Amino acid sequence: MYFDKVFFNEDYEPESIQLICEKCGEYIEIPYDSGYICKAQPEYCIVANGEKIICKCGNLCQNGLIEPKKLQKEIHIHRQVPLNKPKCPTCQSQNLKKISATSKAVNTAVWGIFGTKRHKTFHCNNCGYEW
């Protein structure tokens, strides 16, 4: 995993951090006061001693320094997930499914002009949003 950004409150205290899994490209947001993070700066974060952060895909990040994306970009040139993969506009997940032409045709045949899928392209598997 690599560090993406820190979210700060009005007093410029860390509120949460965002990591990106290098395996699946999923964004992981962790509250700063959850005990997983012992230090958060705008450039990096440090996972607390003995803590493990696990992505939905099973990728594991153990205690220690998590570097920013730009420093690790060279390391992960051969990623399996393309960098231009679309994200859900609602939850930012990349766990998407393209809505098939068959699904659109069935939806239109069943619901007629009230069918909603004929103008949609993707379905988010996390939140269910279609666009």
Secondary structure as UniProt FT lines:
FT   STRAND          2..8
FT   TURN            10..11
FT   STRAND          14..20
FT   TURN            22..24
FT   STRAND          27..31
FT   HELIX           32..34
FT   STRAND          37..40
FT   STRAND          45..54
FT   TURN            56..57
FT   STRAND          60..66
FT   HELIX           69..72
FT   TURN            73..78
FT   TURN            83..84
FT   TURN            89..91
FT   STRAND          96..98
FT   HELIX           101..111
FT   HELIX           112..114
FT   HELIX           117..119
FT   STRAND          122..124
FT   TURN            125..127
//
